[in-house]
Amino acid sequence: MVTAEVAAKSKVKKEPPVVDVIFENCKGCNICVDVCPTNVLVLIKVPNKWEGYIAEVKYPEKCTRCMLCEIECPDFAIKVY
């Protein structure tokens, strides 16, 4: 039996995840792009950065908040909220 309280909670919309890439920390190693199961991240060319590439959030709406990108990033350049 579903109570009114349970039904009301199921109608509450969850906030979409926020994925931040910390530009200064990212070295463009591609690990986050490889581990993301929904292809939220891509590498973009950044000529003024020594490494030449950084990760960018291209499809934030696809994020499932699995946190694999944040967990696997060796430089702590990604935060998922």
Buried (B, 14 or more C-beta within 10 A) or exposed (E): EEEEEEEEEEEEEEEEBEBEBBEEEBBBBEBBBEBBEEEBBBBEEBEEBEEEBBBBBEEEEBBEEBBBBBEBBEBEBBBBE
